[in-house]
Amino acid sequence: MNKTLPDHLRDCRRGIAKDGTWLWVVNTKTGLTSMRDVLDPLCVMSWKKSIARPLWETVSPKIPDDIFMFTFVRNPWDRVVSAYYCLRDNQGRFGTHWRQKGGARLSGDFRAYVVDGLKDDQNSIHFKPQLSTFMQNGQFIPNLYIGKFERLTHDWEVVAEKIGVSKDLPHLRKSDHKPYHELYDKKSQRVVADIYAEEIEALGYKFGD
């Protein structure tokens, strides 16, 4: 295995199986809450730092070549819409950063937010590019299974079969909004295309897919 891989994954949100047999590299708004409903009892998530750090330090230097690593991705235009409406409608559930923004920033016009605010929020887990979870130094991470939100039922079944969990995935925390392609105009569509250009090209996404 590429020796730099564990260091690279330190910067990603992840879940590691308690028995060290699989590693889930996490992107938000790709079915995360639904997957956690199934996987939480079997793994430790990176944001549970007091538990995850010692486990990670113990397991990561010994990760075998045949460990099953997986991640899920989503069309960036769709993902931005989902993140925006999730934050807008649930501000009280998230951190001070998002509660302070409030008002016009998240309760106003979606297109205006994309044009005026999205670029400033690239360090947020909600809008952070997905590229780092599946590519390293311009190359796809070896042996990483990349599931797509757009074919979630099928790709989750692949993962479930490999790690031995239920293939029935609940549908939790669904955002309430129109189909994403109806919410953009040409300008806001272009902003997303520019910000997420690398992952759009790498994953073959198009607007309207």
C-alpha positions in Angstrom: 0.0 0.0 0.0 1.1 3.6 -0.7 2.9 4.6 2.5 1.6 8.1 2.3 -2.0 7.0 2.3 -2.6 6.9 6.1 -1.3 10.5 6.4 -3.5 11.6 3.6 -6.6 10.1 5.2 -5.8 11.8 8.5 -7.3 14.9 6.9 -10.5 13.2 5.9 -13.6 12.3 7.9 -13.6 8.6 8.1 -15.0 5.6 9.9 -12.8 2.6 10.7 -14.1 -0.8 11.5 -13.4 -1.8 15.1 -11.9 -5.0 13.8 -9.8 -3.1 11.3 -11.3 -4.8 8.2 -12.7 -1.8 6.4 -12.3 1.9 6.1 -15.1 4.4 5.1 -13.9 7.8 3.8 -16.8 10.2 4.4 -18.4 12.9 2.3 -21.4 14.8 3.6 -24.7 14.8 1.7 -24.0 11.4 0.2 -26.2 9.4 2.4 -24.0 9.9 5.5 -26.8 9.8 8.1 -28.4 6.8 6.6 -25.1 4.9 6.4 -24.3 5.8 10.0 -27.5 4.2 11.1 -26.1 0.9 9.8 -22.4 1.4 10.4 -22.1 3.3 13.7 -22.3 0.1 15.9 -19.4 -1.4 13.9 -17.0 1.5 13.5 -15.4 4.5 15.2 -15.8 7.8 13.4 -12.9 10.3 13.2 -14.9 13.1 14.9 -15.2 11.0 18.0 -11.6 12.1 18.7 -11.1 10.6 22.2 -11.9 7.2 20.8 -10.9 7.3 17.2 -7.4 8.7 17.6 -5.9 5.9 19.6 -7.7 3.3 17.4 -6.4 5.0 14.2 -2.8 5.3 15.6 -2.9 1.5 16.4 -4.5 0.3 13.2 -3.3 2.7 10.4 0.4 1.7 10.4 -0.7 -1.9 10.0 -3.4 -1.5 7.4 -3.2 -4.5 5.1 -3.2 -4.3 1.4 -6.5 -6.1 1.2 -8.5 -3.8 3.5 -11.7 -2.7 1.9 -11.9 1.1 1.6 -14.9 2.8 0.3 -16.4 6.3 -0.2 -19.5 7.8 -1.7 -19.7 10.9 -3.9 -22.5 13.0 -5.4 -23.0 15.3 -8.3 -21.6 18.6 -7.0 -24.5 20.7 -8.3 -26.9 18.4 -6.4 -24.7 18.2 -3.4 -24.5 22.0 -3.0 -28.3 22.3 -3.1 -28.7 19.5 -0.6 -26.2 21.1 1.8 -27.7 24.5 1.5 -31.2 23.5 2.3 -30.1 21.2 5.1 -28.2 24.0 6.8 -30.9 26.6 6.1 -33.6 24.4 7.6 -31.6 23.0 10.5 -29.4 25.8 11.7 -29.9 25.0 15.3 -28.4 21.6 14.9 -25.1 22.8 13.6 -22.2 24.8 15.0 -21.9 28.4 15.9 -20.4 29.2 12.5 -23.6 28.4 10.7 -26.0 29.8 13.3 -24.2 33.1 13.1 -24.5 33.2 9.3 -28.3 32.7 9.5 -30.6 35.3 8.1 -30.0 36.4 4.5 -27.0 34.1 4.1 -28.9 30.9 4.3 -32.5 32.0 4.4 -32.3 34.1 1.3 -32.0 33.3 -2.4 -30.1 30.1 -3.2 -28.5 31.4 -6.3 -27.3 34.5 -4.5 -25.6 32.3 -1.9 -23.9 30.3 -4.6 -22.6 33.4 -6.3 -21.6 35.4 -3.3 -20.9 32.9 -0.5 -20.1 29.4 -1.7 -16.4 30.1 -2.5 -15.9 31.3 1.1 -17.2 28.1 2.5 -14.8 25.6 1.0 -13.4 24.7 4.3 -16.8 23.7 5.6 -17.4 20.0 5.7 -20.8 20.7 4.0 -19.2 22.3 0.9 -15.7 21.0 1.0 -14.7 19.5 -2.4 -15.0 15.7 -2.5 -11.7 15.3 -4.5 -9.5 14.6 -1.5 -11.5 11.6 -0.5 -10.9 9.7 -3.7 -7.8 11.2 -5.3 -4.2 11.8 -4.2 -1.6 13.7 -6.2 -3.9 13.7 -9.2 -4.5 10.0 -9.1 -7.4 7.9 -7.9 -6.5 6.3 -4.6 -5.7 2.6 -5.3 -8.3 0.0 -4.3 -10.8 2.5 -3.1 -14.4 1.6 -4.0 -16.3 4.8 -5.1 -20.0 4.6 -4.8 -22.3 7.2 -6.3 -25.3 8.8 -4.6 -27.1 8.6 -7.9 -27.1 4.8 -7.8 -27.1 4.5 -4.0 -29.2 1.4 -3.8 -27.0 -0.6 -6.1 -23.6 0.7 -4.8 -24.6 0.3 -1.1 -25.5 -3.3 -1.8 -21.9 -3.8 -3.1 -20.5 -2.3 0.1 -22.9 -4.2 2.3 -22.0 -7.5 0.7 -18.2 -6.8 1.2 -18.4 -5.8 4.8 -21.3 -8.0 5.9 -24.0 -5.5 6.9 -27.7 -5.0 5.9 -28.3 -4.1 2.3 -31.4 -2.2 3.4 -30.4 1.4 3.8 -32.9 3.8 5.6 -33.6 7.2 4.0 -32.9 9.7 6.7 -32.6 13.5 6.8 -34.1 14.1 3.4 -33.9 17.7 2.2 -37.1 19.3 1.0 -36.5 21.2 -2.2 -37.2 21.1 -6.0 -35.0 19.0 -8.3 -31.6 20.6 -8.2 -31.4 21.6 -11.8 -34.5 23.8 -11.4 -32.8 25.9 -8.8 -29.8 27.2 -10.8 -29.5 29.9 -13.3 -26.5 30.1 -15.8 -24.3 32.2 -13.4 -24.8 30.0 -10.3 -24.4 26.9 -12.4 -21.0 28.2 -13.7 -19.8 29.0 -10.2 -20.3 25.4 -9.1 -18.7 24.2 -12.3 -15.6 26.3 -11.6 -15.2 25.5 -7.9 -15.6 21.7 -8.3 -14.1 21.4 -11.8 -11.6 18.7 -10.9 -14.0 16.3 -9.3 -16.6 17.0 -12.0 -14.1 16.0 -14.7 -12.7 13.1 -12.7 -16.1 11.5 -11.9 -17.7 12.4 -15.2 -20.5 14.5 -13.8 -22.7 16.8 -15.9 -25.3 19.3 -14.9 -28.7 17.7 -15.1 -27.4 14.1 -14.5 
